[in-house]
């Protein structure tokens, strides 16, 4: 049964403990010359507004709320 689990791990990318340790050491975040780690942003932030129905966050430009499905009116600003 252990052999079967090892094969399954290798097939799904789990690998051996030795391979996992080597992969973990190579995928650590890069550090700067001062030794501090530079954070990497996962996704860019998108401007959002609040849904008048459920108070959920709705990206600017969307016509409907992703949480409740309510129509969100576009607001226009006069300059």
Secondary structure as UniProt FT lines:
FT   HELIX           2..11
FT   TURN            12..13
FT   HELIX           17..26
FT   TURN            33..34
FT   STRAND          48..50
FT   TURN            52..54
FT   STRAND          57..59
FT   TURN            60..61
FT   TURN            66..68
//
